[in-house]
């Protein structure tokens, strides 16, 4: 019994069959290109033992006609390339008078890369890499990863919706779409991206949500969005049984933006003083909670105006000189205590109280905020109250996190040219691949 290993067993790492080559050792040659990358060249000779005619099946009256040389480019790791120079055998069948060649297993008849290399490229397509980086890693043209990706993943189905659906948008500008925002659907509990829609306008969103199966839409119990009227219309039409919650980040941001504009207006009306200098340099302090300011106990020192007081005391001094700023800052401080209202009844009463105080001010900007709060009263109260199913407050933080993931993929790709390809890659990278791994390639993506 011959236990001697096949000297060509190293081609197994490239996805080739070592029994198809003559068993003799080869000395690789290394070619250095630009002192950065190196290519290792192996010479192999195809074995003449397998000589069955593919046309008539004859094996006895088959003879060697001649030999010819072909090359195969293989990538083993990043920035490492292997070139196989293979001396192929051309046969002649005397039975049917045809000339044929036995193809290599693991590589297309006219291909230059092996099936294993194609699989490695597809695996990298499901990772956070640009197509150009994938092409450089495998020493292929930049168009080949795109071609393989489009051929294998012709369509990627969306992830089924969960109990809590988070909806957010991300800017997806292209040369054709200057001010377009894509809509991201995220599952709050699994943190997966369920689907991405190319546009947030209602004429585009309605067919997209209508395409979702009715039984999947019925699973949604909580619908979390920002204060965009289009989402409210979508919730009423396609998710009538779901509780609509507004993310509190947008609620607080609307008020902090108003406080910032009032601060700038009042600051420009003041003469040079310690208060004006503080309002200009420490504008973030006006947007913080007073409780946190007291805990940090930061001190503001000004040798020019002979002032040394804490940030909280300086804010009080600034608000004493501007009644409008005092009203805006005090209402913001009360709004930041929304954690104290766990039930819907308490949260709704709290929103009504905030709206009443905003409407009582002399600022048109604050009254506009009051109108927005009054319009979204129930949705804001739902966002403040603790959800009965989960026992905790629901926010849009999951969608914001997925938003950042998509921005990182877009930045890595140096922009966005094909939205459908971007959508498929995002779903594969952030939703399918973490759960399925390499089993993702066993599915028929058609």
N, C-alpha and C positions, 0 to 999 in steps of 0.2 A: 504493500500500500504506500502510495507516494504522498507524504505529508509536507512536501516542500511548498511553501507559500508562493502564490503567483506574484512574480516581481512587478507586475502591472496593477496590483491591487490598489495603488494610490489613486487610480482613475475612478474608484468608487466614490471618492469625495466629490467628484465632478458630476455624478449621476450617470456614468458610463459603465458598461459591462466589461470587466477585464478579460473575459474569455473570448472577446472578439478581436483581441490583439495577440500577436506572437509574443511568447514569454521570454523576453530578454531584457536585461537591464539597460536603461538609457541614462546618459549623463546630461542633466539639464544645463542649459546655457542661460545666462542672465543678461538682459539688455537694459541698460540704464537710460532713461529718457529725461533729459533736462535736470538731472541730479535730484529729481523730486520723486518720481515714480519708477518702479522697476517691473519689467515683464520677464517672467521665467518661461522658457521655451522647452517643451518636451517633444521628442520625435518618437512616433509610434508607427508600427506596421500592422495593418489589418490581417487577421488570420484568414487563411484560405480553406479552413476545414468546413465552414458552412457555405455550401454552394448549391442550394436548392433553387431551381428556376422558379421565379414568382408567377410565370405565365402557364407553364405546362406541368410543373411539379417534378421535373426530371432532376435526378441527382447523380446518375452514373455518367452520362454523356455531357458533362459540364467541365469546361477547361478554362484555365487562366488565359485571358487574352493579353492584358497588359496591366500596368499600374499607373496611377496618377496621384498627385499630392493635393490635399486640401487642408484648410486651417480652421480651427475653432477657438474663439475667444471666450475665456472663462474667468470669472471673478471669484476669488476665494474669500476675501475679506476687503474691508475698505482700503483703497489705495494699493491693492495688490492684484496683479493681473497675471493670468497664465495663458500661454498660447500653445495649443496642441497642433503640431505638424504631423498629419496622419497620412501615411502612404496607403491609399485605398487600392483594392483589387477589383479589376473589371473582368467579368466572366463572359463566356460564350457558350450558349446551349446549342448543341448539334441537332437536337430533336426538333426545336422550333426555329432554329437559326436566329435567335435573338441575343442581344448583348445586354447585360444587366449588371447591377452593383448591389451588394447587400448593404442596406443602410445601417447606421449606428443606432443602437438603442439609447434613448434619452436625449436625442437631438433631432430636430426636423431635417428632412432630406436636403433642403437648400438653406438651412439656417446656419448662423454663425455662433449662436449661443446655445447652451444646453437647457433642457427643461428645468434643471435644478436652479440655474441662474435666473430663469424667468420666474420661478417660484420665489426666489430670494428678492427679486425686484418687486413682486406683488406684496410680499411681507413688508418691505420698506414703504410701500405706498400706503399701508395701514398704520404707519408710524408718523411722528411729527417731523417729517422731512419734506423739503421741496423736491419737485421732480428733477430739478437740475442737480441737487445734491445726490439724489439716488443715481442719476446717470453717471456722475463723477465717481461714486463709490463702486460702481460695477463696470466702469470703463466702457460705456455704451453712449450712443448719441442721446441728446436730451429729449428727442421725440419718441424714443422707444419706450420709456416708462409710461408716457401718456398713452401710447398706442396699446400697450399691454393692459393698462388699467381700464381703458374704455372697452376693450374687447372682453375682459373677464367680468367686470362689474358694469353691465349694461344698464341695470336699474337696481337701486337699493331701496327696499321697502321701508316705510317708517316704523318706529318702535310703537307698540300699543300704548295707549294713554293709561295713566294711573289714576288714583283717587283724587290727587291734587295736581292740577295743571297750572304751571307757571308760564306766563306769556310775556315776552320782552322783545325788543327789536335791537338790531345792530346795523350800523351804517355799512352798506355794500355798494359803494360808488364804482362805476365803470365809465368808460368813455361815452357809452350810449345812455347810461342812467346816472345823471349827475347828482340827484338828491333822492336816492332810493334807500329804503330801510327794509331789511329782511326781518321776518318774524321768526322767533325761536320758540318752540314748544318744548318745555322741560318737565320731567317728572320730579316732583318735590321729594319723594321718598327714596327713589333710586338714584337721583341726580343725573340721569341720562338725558341726552338730547333726543326727543321723540321725532321731531321733524323740523325742517326749515322751509319757510315760504319766502319767495323772492320779493314780495311787495306787501306792504301793510294797508294799502288802500282797499276799501270795502268791495269794489267790483272784482278785485283779485282774490280777496280773502274768502268770500262766500263760497265760490266753487271749491276751494281747497278744503274748507271745513265740511262742506257737503259731501266730499269724497270719503271722509272718515266714516267707517261703519257705525250704524246707529247703536249697536250694542257696546261699542267702545266709547261712544260719547256718553252713554248712560252710566258708565263707570265713574265718570268725573263727578266728584262731590263738592270740590272747592275750585274756584276759578280765580286765579291771582293775576292781576294786571296793574298797569299804571293808569293814570286818569286820561285815557284816550277814548273818545266817544265811540270810535269804531269797535273797540273790544266789548263795550257794553252792548252794542247791537248784536255782535256775534254771540255773546253769552245768552241774550234773550232768545235768539233764534235757534241756536244749536245745542245749548246747554241750559234749558229752562229750569231744571231741578237743582242745578249747582248753585252754591253760595258764592256770590261775587265779592271778593276782597280786594281792596286797593292797597298796594304796598306802601307802608308808612314812610319809607324813604322819600318818596315823591311828595307826600303830604308835608313833611317837615321841610323838604327842600324848597317848596313853594313859599313857605313862611320865611325861611332864612334868606332867600333871594330878595324878598320885600324888605326885610330888616337891613340888608346890605345896601340897597338903593336909598333907603331913608337915611342911613348913616352917612353915605357919600353926599347926599343933598344937604344935610344939616352941617356937615363938616365944611363944605364949601362956603357956607354962610357965616362961619365963625372967623374971628381974627386970630392971629398967632397966639397960642396959649398951650399950656401943658395938656389940656383936654383935646385940642385939635391934633397935637402931635401924637397922642395916644390913639385917637380914633384912626389915624392914618397908618401907624406902624403895627398896631395890635388889633387889626380888624377881626381876626379869628376869635378873639376873646368874646366879641359880641354875639357869636353864634354858638358858644358853649353853654353848658348847663351851669347855673350859679353854684350849685353844689360842688361840681368838679373844680370850679375856680377857687372856692374856699379851701378845698382839700389840697390842691397844688400850692396855694398860697404864694404865687409868684409875685415879685416886687418890681414895680416900675420906677426906675431912677432917672431923673433928668436934672443934670447940673445947671442947664440953661435956665430952667424955670424953678429950680430949687424944690423939686418934688421927689418924694420917696414914699410911695403908697402901693398897696396891693392892687392887682388887676381888678378885683371885685369893687374896691373902693373907687378906683378910677372910672369904672363904668357907671357907678352911681353918680359921680360928679359930672360925667358927660350927659347922662340922662336928665340931671337936674336943670341943665341949660337948654334942653330941648324936650318939651312935653310930648311931641310927636314920636321922638325916638324912645322916650320912656314907655309910651303906650305899646309900641311895636316890640320892644325888648321884653316887657313884662308879659305880654301875650305869648311870645315865643317860649319864655320860661315855663309858663303854665302848659303849653302844648307839649313840652318835653317830658311831662309827667304822665304820658298816656299809658305807661306800664301799670298804673294804679287802678285800671278799670277793666277787670277780667270778663265781665258779662256784657252782652249786647246792649241791655237797657242802660247800664252805667256809661258805656262808651257813647251811646247816642246822646244822652243828656250832656256828656262832656263836650261833644262836638257842637251841640246847640249853644252851650255856654260860650265856647270860643267864638262862634259865629256872631253871637250877640255883642260880644266885646269888640270884635273887628268892625261891625257895622256902626258902633257908637263912636268910632274915631273920626277925625277930620281928614284922614288921608284917603284919597281915591284909590291908591294902590292897595291899602289894607281892605277897603270895601270890595275890591275886585277879588281878593283872596277869599273874603267871606262868601261871595257869590259862588265861587268854585267849591268851597267846603259844603255849602248848603245843597248844591246840586248833587254832590257825591256823598251825602250824609250817611246813608245806609251802608254803602260800600266801605267808607272809612271806618265806621263803627264795627263792621265785620272784620276789618283788618286789625283793629285794636283789641277786640274781644278774643278770648282763648277759644280755639276750635274744639267743639264737643267730641269729635272723633279722635283727635290726637292729644287733647289736653294741653295744648300749647298754642302760642300765636304763630300764624303762618305768614311768611314774608316771601318776597321775590328774590331772595339772596341766591337761590340755586340758579335761577335764570341769569342773574348778573354774573355769576361765576362761569357759566357756560358762554356768556357773552365775551368774557375775557379770553376763554379758550379759542373761540372763533377768531378773535382779533389776533391772537398769537399765530394761528395758522395762516391768516391773511397776510400778516407781516412777514412771516417766513417765506410765503410764496411770492413776495414782492408785488402784491396787488391781486386783483380779481379780474379775470377775463372771461371765464366760463362758469356761470353760477351753478349749473347742474352738476358739473364735475366737482366744484367746491362743496356742494351739499353732500354728494356721495362720499367724498373723502372725510368730511366732518362726522357723518354718521358712523362710518367704519372705524375711524380713529378713536372717537370719544364714546361710542355706544356699543358697537358690535364687537370690536377686537378685545376690549378689556374683559368681556364675559365669555366669548367663544374662543379666543386665542387663534391658533393656526387652524382650528376646525372650521374657521370661517370660509376656507377655500373648498370645503366639501359641498357647499351649497351652490345651487344653480342660480346665479344672479342674472336673470333674464327678464 
